């Protein structure tokens, strides 16, 4: 009796899951914009601090890395120090306007992600 009940329960769950609506990129979704549904983890959204959060951007030179960091820290009272090219990323020194060292960050060459390492 219990075995039969278990089998019926599993079949009922499988049927319920099979009949559930599936939202895919082709069908669209009910979000606030029509651009995010083609992204596997949701779309990019404007960040109140800087640019489009989550958007990938290739960084190909130290000059481009400096510009990228200057845009990122535009509202802060800092300056960008030396930038060194490494394998796969750029490493930059970040200073306060008073020349006190504030941080050291890396910028991924492939996606532009900025991360503190100090």
C-alpha positions in Angstrom: 0.0 0.0 0.0 2.8 2.5 1.0 4.8 1.6 -2.1 1.8 2.3 -4.4 1.1 5.6 -2.6 4.8 6.6 -3.1 4.6 5.8 -6.8 1.4 7.8 -7.2 2.9 10.8 -5.3 6.0 10.8 -7.5 3.9 10.6 -10.7 1.7 13.5 -9.5 4.8 15.7 -8.8 6.3 14.8 -12.2 3.0 15.8 -13.9 2.8 19.0 -12.0 6.3 20.0 -12.9 5.8 19.0 -16.5 2.8 21.2 -16.9 4.4 24.3 -15.2 5.0 27.3 -17.4 8.6 27.8 -18.5 10.0 31.2 -19.1 12.9 31.3 -21.6 14.7 34.0 -23.4 12.5 33.3 -26.5 9.3 33.8 -24.5 10.5 36.9 -22.6 9.8 37.7 -19.0 7.8 40.2 -17.0 10.6 42.4 -15.9 11.0 46.2 -16.0 12.9 46.2 -19.3 12.9 44.2 -22.5 16.7 43.7 -22.7 17.6 41.6 -19.7 15.9 38.4 -20.6 18.5 37.3 -23.1 21.1 37.2 -20.3 21.5 33.9 -18.4 21.8 35.7 -15.0 19.6 38.7 -15.7 20.5 41.9 -17.4 22.8 44.7 -16.7 21.3 47.5 -14.7 22.5 51.1 -14.1 24.5 51.4 -10.9 23.9 54.5 -8.8 27.6 54.9 -8.4 29.1 54.1 -11.8 28.1 52.7 -15.2 26.2 49.5 -16.0 26.7 47.0 -13.2 27.7 43.6 -14.5 28.5 44.7 -18.1 31.7 43.1 -19.4 34.4 45.4 -20.9 37.7 44.2 -22.3 40.7 46.3 -21.1 43.5 46.2 -23.6 46.1 48.7 -22.4 47.3 50.4 -19.2 46.0 53.7 -20.6 42.5 52.2 -20.9 42.8 50.7 -17.4 43.7 54.2 -16.0 40.7 55.7 -17.8 38.4 52.9 -16.5 39.6 53.5 -12.9 39.3 57.3 -13.2 35.7 56.8 -14.3 35.1 54.4 -11.5 36.5 56.6 -8.8 35.2 59.9 -10.3 33.1 60.8 -7.3 35.9 59.9 -4.8 38.7 62.1 -3.5 41.5 59.8 -4.9 44.1 59.7 -7.5 45.4 56.7 -9.5 49.1 55.9 -9.0 51.2 53.5 -11.1 49.6 50.8 -13.2 51.5 47.6 -13.9 50.5 45.0 -16.5 50.4 41.4 -15.3 49.3 38.2 -16.9 45.5 38.5 -17.2 45.1 41.7 -15.3 46.4 45.2 -14.5 47.5 46.2 -11.0 47.0 49.8 -9.9 47.9 51.8 -6.8 45.2 54.0 -5.4 46.1 57.1 -3.3 44.1 59.7 -1.5 44.6 63.3 -2.7 46.9 63.8 0.4 49.2 61.1 -1.1 48.4 58.5 1.6 48.1 55.1 0.1 44.4 54.0 0.1 44.3 50.7 -1.8 45.8 48.4 -4.5 43.4 47.0 -7.0 43.4 44.7 -10.0 41.4 45.1 -13.2 40.7 41.9 -15.1 41.7 42.3 -18.8 38.9 40.1 -20.0 35.9 41.5 -18.2 37.0 44.8 -16.6 36.1 43.7 -13.1 37.8 45.8 -10.4 38.8 44.1 -7.2 40.8 45.2 -4.1 43.8 43.1 -3.3 45.1 45.0 -0.3 
